Amino acid sequence: MESTKRSIAKAVSWRILATIITAVIVYLLTGKMDFAAKVGLADTTLKFLVYFGHERMWNRIPYGRDEKQPEYFI
């Protein structure tokens, strides 16, 4: 299971990349840098929260995980 810190780090790194992509697309479509920045910020805030919640929920779902084997047998 991942730690909360790891989930936060993953969410932040992904959102930085995704925000840049969103802002560039909005800028290319509108030519307005201030509007692109506002859309990027709104997009980041909402999607960061959704992604973090999604990650934490998946940590509770055992689907696709291997059962942890003991390090040794007696």
N, C-alpha and C positions, 0 to 999 in steps of 0.2 A: 504494500500500500504506500502511496506517495504521501509525503508530508505536506502540510499546508503551505510551508515556505516554498517547496518545489512547485506546487500548483500556482502560487502567486508569481513566481519567477517565469514560468512557462506562459502564463496569461499575459504578463507585461511584455515579454519579448515578442510574442505573436502580435499583440495589439500595436506595438510600435511599427512593425512591418505593415500590418493591415491598414493602419491610419495613413501611412505614407501613400499606399496604393489608392485609398479612397480619396484623399486630398488631391492627388495628381489627376485622377479621373474627373473629379468635379471641376478642377481648374481647367483641364482640357475642354470640357463641355461648356463651361460658362465664361472662362477667361477672367474670373474674379477671384483673386487670391484671398481676400477677407472672407468671402462666402465659402471657399474651399476649406479654409482653416476652421470655420464654425461647424461645417458639416463633419469634418474630420474629428473635432473634439466631441461633438454629440455622439457620433458613431462609436468612438473609442470608449466613452463613458458607459454607454448602454451595453455594448458587446463585451467589454471587460467583465462586467457583473454577470452577464449571462454565461460567458465561457467559464468563469470561476465556479459558478454554481453547477454547471454541467460536469466539470472535472470532479468536483467533490461528490456529486451523485454517482458518477461512474466508479469512484473508489468503493462504493458500497455494493456494487454489483459484481458477483463472482464470475460472470460469463467470460470465457476465454482465458481465464487465469489457470496456471498450473498450481496444483496443490503444493504447498511448501513441504518439502521433505525434511525430516530431522537431519542434522549434520552427522549424526552417527547412530548406530543401532547397538543395543546391548544384547 
